[in-house]
């Protein structure tokens, strides 16, 4: 495969033919043993496939130690080393500080801990700003705490045609009463990248905390908590090929001392104040391996892990954006397919409807043809558009291992529904 056609990402952009970048998708596919099953995986929102190096790291950790880090013996010291190394790896991923990284089993648990620790700030007379494009994981904790404390909730809306979230909204939504602004970096359903910089400017003007869920963007974009101006950034490793473990990075680690602890241990300090229960230590070993995997997507990358992440993610993004254009163009040319949203800047995630064909039926037809895709993913944006009433939407997302052949198979299966 030397080239593939790419289509328009928005009306008016001409189709062209672009050579494949230095990113070697054939080599990368060889790193994923699960791809040997012959299935085509467009279900990245439910979790990407696991590289062999990650599964080996988890298995070796289970075989090598099972210990509490509080001891003075060698196994305990090794466990402490895994936890510390996981914080360092996440800090490299987001360009943050290791002492600002909170670890946990899921983003839901971490965001719940954060909301509970800040609940005193969300009482009567205070406000929280949320985004309609965000996943429920970054909505429900704030809604629950705001409802309990009497805080007022305001919403950043997405344009019903483009799916974009106009940045000027944040200046109007954020007021001196705002305590927390919680937004997604990228939509898990329509791929829109949100103007987090605009949200940061508005939040910091009044001293509000900006919480950014970067879970859906992490597999595709190089994250930089400093550049974005996020105070807190959340990621979930299963989205890029890691185990079921998550992390929450704080730009300023000194804030832990001013937050109410949720850890029942009275001696917990720093990020441990927001960590509940014991860590899944073998999973943390897999987390480290998964970030090293991302840094090694470009075989020629050199330097520190952060340097290699920058090089590898650049090559991956170039390849996936071309493949995204091909996917969008192919879907647009398929009868009965209506793509939802057309944001200029987006990650390679697409949702579409098929009038007269329920999304569940379309997903079943895809599965019958060896293609994994999701249907009826919960979304406030979809609910506002009335998508559920018209049969729901199918959501597909590209992985590190996706190819033009995979897109062609998707389109063939959808065309058979026409």
N, C-alpha and C positions, 0 to 999 in steps of 0.2 A: 504494500500500500504506500504510494508516494504522495498522493494528494487526495483531497476530498472536497466536494462542493460545500460551500457555506452560504446560508441564506440571510435574510434581513432580520435584525433584532427589533426593528421598529419600522413603521411605514416610511417608505422613501429611501431606505438603505438598499443599495443594489447588491445582487448576488455576485459572487466571485469564486475563484478557485484559489486555495491557499495551500502551500506546502506544509506538511506536518512539521512542527517545531522540533527542537532538539530533545524534547521530552520523549522518551522511548516507551510507548505504551506496551509494546510487546514484552520488553524486559520487565516492566512493572507488573503486568499480568502474571508473569511467572513467579511473583512473590506471594501470590494468593492461592493456596492449595484448594480452597473451596470452589474456585472457578472451573475445576476439573469436572464438576457435576453437569456442565453443559448449559446451565441456566443463564439467562441474561438478567443482570441485576440493576434495575432502575429504582430500587426501593431504599435509597440511602437515608431517607428521613427516618426509617425504622431501624437504621444501623447499617453501616458499611460492612463489607466482607472483611475478614480478619487476615492480615498478613501472617505468613508462617513464623516470622521472627517474633511476633507478638504472642501467638499461642504457645510457642516454645518458651518464651520468657515467663509466662504465667505457670506453665507446667513445671519448669525448673524451680521456680520459687516455691511451689507447693511441695516439691520433693526435697528441696534444700533446707527449708526452715518453716517452722510454725511456732512463733514465739511472740510474747508481749514485749514491746520495746522498753518496758520499765525496769528490766532486770540488769544485772551487772555482768552476766556471762556473755560469751561470744555471739550466741544466736540472737540475743536481745540487741547487742550492738549492731549486728547485721541488719536487723529489722529497722532500727533507728536510721541506719544508713539508707535503706530503701525509701523511707518516708522523706528524709531530707533530699535525696536525689530526685524524688518525684516533684517536690516543690521547686527545685532548680530547673527541671525539665519544663514545667509549666511556665515558669518565669521566662525561659528562653522562647517559648511558643508565643507569649503575649507581649514580650519585651517589658516585663515587669521586674519585681523584686521577689526573691525566694521567700523572704520573711513576710510577704504579703499574700501568700498563696494558702487558701483554705481547701482541704481535700474532703471528699465525701462520696457516697455511693451513687448519687444522682443529682442533676441540677435542681430537680424538684425539692429534694431534701435541703440542699444548700440555700436555695432561695427562700424556703420556709424558715430556715434558721436566721437568715438575714432579716426577713420581715419581722420575725418575733423580736429580734434584738433591737430593732428600731421602732417597735410598736409605741413606745412612749412619745415619739416624735409625731405620731399620726393620730392625734386626738382632735377634739372639737376645735374648729378654727384653722386647722391645717389642711393641706391639699396634697394629692398625689396625682401625677400625670402618667397615664398609660397609653399604649399604642394599639390600635385595632389589629395591626398586622402581626403582633407578637403572639407567640404560643401561650397557651393557658398556664404553662409553668411559670411564666413571668407576669402573669395577670392575677391568678387566683390568690397567691399569698398576700398581695397588696390589697386586693378587694376584701379579703377576710379581715385583715388587720384594720383597714380603714372603716369597715362596717362596725367592728367591735369598738373602735375608739371614737367614731363619729366624724372621721375625716371626709372631706369632699373629694370625689374622683372626677378628673377631667380626662378627655380622650383626644389623642391625636388621630385624625382620620386619614384614610387613604383615598386617593382619587378613584372613583368607580370605573373610569375608563382605562387609565394607565396603571393603576395599582401603586403609584408613587405616593409618598408621604411628604407633602410640601414642607420644607424646612421653616418657612415663615410662621407656621402654626405655633411653634414652640415659644416664640416671643410673645404670642398672645395668650397661650395657655399657662405659661409659668408666671406666677405672681410672687410677691413677698411671702405669701402664706404657704408656698410650695415647699415641701420637705423632701420628697423623692420624685425623681423622674425615671421611669423604667421603660426602656425601649428595646426592640430587637435590632441587631445589626443587619440582618437579612431575613426575609420571610422564608419560612420553611415550606410554603405552598406555591407562591408565585415568583419567588426569587428576588423580589425588590430589595435593593440595598438602601437602607434608611440613612438620611443625612444626620448622623450622630453628632457631627461637629456643631451643627446648628442647635441640637438639643443640649450639648455641653455648654455652649456659650450662654444659652438662656438659663440653664440650671445654675451655673457657677455665678451668674450675675446676682442671684438671690441667696446663694449659699446652700442650694439643694444638692442632694446626693444623686448622681447619675449612675444608674444600674443598667448595664448593657448585656443582653443575652446574645453572645456571639456563637452559640451552638451551631446554628445552621450555616454560618459564614466560615467557621473554622476549617472545614475540609477544602475550601476553595480560595480563601483570601489570607494573605499574610497579616496576622493580627498585631496591633501596636497600641497598647493601652495609653501610652503617652501621647501619641499623635492624635488619637481619637478624643482624648480628654475625658475618657470614662473614669469614674471613681471606682467602679466595681465592674469586672468583666467575668462572665460565666461561660464555661465550655463543657461539653460532654464528649468524652473520648470515643464513645461508640460510633459517633458520626464520621470520624475519619479513619476508622479501622482499629480503634483501641478497645479495651474491655469496658464493661459496664461500670464506669467510675467517672466522676466529674470533678471540676476544680473551679474555684471562685477567687480571682485575683484582685487585690486592692492596690490601687496606685500609690496610696500613702499608708504604709503599714502602721503608722502611729495612731490611726483611728481606732484600732482594736481596744486600746486602753480606755477609750471614751464610750465604748459600746457595751450594752448589757450582755453578759455571757449567757449562752444557752447550754454550754457544757456543764454537766453537774459536778465536775471535778473543781473544787475551789482553788486549786493551784494552777489551773490551766492559764496559759499566757499566750499572747500573740495570736496567730491564726487558730490555735487550739481552742480559743474561747468560743468559736463558732462551729466546732466539730463535735458531733454527737455520736457516742459509741466508738467502738474500736474500728480501725481501718481494715479494709480487705487488702492485706499486705501483698499477697500474690498479684492482685489486680493492679496495685500500684507499680509493681515490676513491669506489668504489661503496659501500663500508661507510659512509663519511661521508654520502653521499646517502641511504642507506637509513634512517639514524637521523634525518636531517632529514625524511624522508618520514613516519616515525612521529610526529614532533613536529608535522607539519602535517595529521594526520588530522582534527583539528578546525580548520576554517577560521577560527574566531573566536579561536583561542588566541593569546596575546600574551606578551611578556616574553622571558626568556632561553630557550635551547634546553631546559634542564631544566624551566623553568616550562611551556613548551609541551608537553613530553612528559607532564607531570603532567595537564594538561588533556585532551590528546588520548587518553591511555591510559585515563583515567577514562571518557570517553564511549564508547570502544571496548569497555571491559569491561562497561559497563552494557548495551550492545546485545548483545554476545555471550553474556552470562549469560542474557538473556531468550531468545535463540535456542537456547542450550543446553537450557533447560528445555523448549522446544518439541520439540527433537530427542529428548530423553530420554522425554518423554511419548509421542511418536510411535513410538519404538522399542518402548516398553513395551506399546503397543497392537497391535503387529504380531505375528501368530502365528509361533511358532517362534523368536523372537528372545529371547535371554537376555543381559541387560546384565551385564558383569563389574564389580563394585565399585559402591559407592553412598556415596562419601565426601561429607560435608557441604560441605567446601570443595574445589573442583576447578577446573581450567582446562577449556575446552570441547574436551576430547578424550575419546572414548568407544570402548571395545572391547566386542564382543558375539560370542556364538556362536550357531549355528543347528543344534540337534541334528538329525542326519541329513543335514546339508548341509555338506560341507567348506568351510572358509573360502576356499580358492582358487577353488572353484566359485562361491561367492557374489560374490567380487571380480570374477570373469570376467563374471558376469551384470550386475553394476553397470557394468563397462566397456562391455559391449554396449549399455547404455542411456545411455552418455555420462557416467557418474559414475566419478571416480577415487577409489579407496579402497585401503588396504593390507591385506594378509593375512599372518598368521603372522609378525608382528614379533617378533624374539627378546626373550624376557623370562624372567628367573628366576622372577618371580612366577607367570607363566602355567605354567611348567614344574612349579612346586610344586603348582599346582592340578590338574595333569593335562590342561590345555587341549589340548596337541598331540595327545594320545591320542584326543581326541574331535573331531578334525577341524580344530582350530585356531580362531583368532579373527580377526575383521575389525576393523580400527581406522580410525576416522574422526576428523578434527579440523577445526574451523571455521577459516576464514581471515577476514581483514579484509573480504573480498568476498562472504562467504557470506550467503545469504538464506533466508527461509522457503520460497520456491519450490524452492531447492536441496534442502532437507530433504524436501519433498514428493516430489521426483523420486527421492531415495534410497529412501524408504519404498515407493513404487510398484514400484521394481525389486526390492526385497527381498520384497515381497508376492507377486510373480510366482513366487517359488521355493517358496511354500507348497503 
